Amino acid sequence: MRRLQASLQGRPEVEVVRRIIEEAQEIKREDIAICRAIGRNGAALVPDQWLLEMNAALDHPELGPDHWRTRYLEYLTARLGHGRGWREGAA
């Protein structure tokens, strides 16, 4: 963005704003695509039970982020402590 802004010095304000908005929208599109690719490639590494619990977090916001951080820590601890057993539901 700084390079874009520098390259637009002296241009009309309307053009600068338009180009910065276009660049921000492109960054957003790229970010979404990257996140989706990470999700597709990483989904096989996460056990179904964990995915179900994360979806439950959306349905039960009253439990708060500390509850889900604790569950995630338990999941990681089980994963590291049980080798590959976490895929079979050790978490």
TAHUGI-V551652 format. One record per backbone hydrogen bond with DSSP energy under -0.5 kcal/mol. NH is the residue of the N-H (numbers start at 1). CO is the residue of the C=O. If there is no record, write none. Layout:
# TAHUGI-V551652
NH|CO / NH|CO
This chain:
# TAHUGI-V551652
5|1 / 6|2 / 7|3 / 8|4 / 8|5 / 9|6 / 11|8 / 16|12 / 17|13 / 18|14 / 19|15 / 20|16 / 21|17 / 22|18 / 23|19 / 24|20 / 25|21 / 26|22 / 27|23 / 28|24 / 29|25 / 30|26 / 31|27 / 32|28 / 33|29 / 34|30 / 35|31 / 36|32 / 37|33 / 38|34 / 39|35 / 40|36 / 41|37 / 42|38 / 43|39 / 45|42 / 46|42 / 46|43 / 47|45 / 50|47 / 51|47 / 52|48 / 53|49 / 54|50 / 55|51 / 56|52 / 57|53 / 58|54 / 58|55 / 59|55 / 60|56 / 63|60 / 64|61 / 67|63 / 68|64 / 69|65 / 70|66 / 71|67 / 72|68 / 73|69 / 74|70 / 75|71 / 76|72 / 77|73 / 78|74 / 79|75 / 80|76 / 81|77 / 82|78 / 83|80 / 85|82 / 86|83 / 87|84 / 88|85 / 89|86 / 90|85 / 91|86
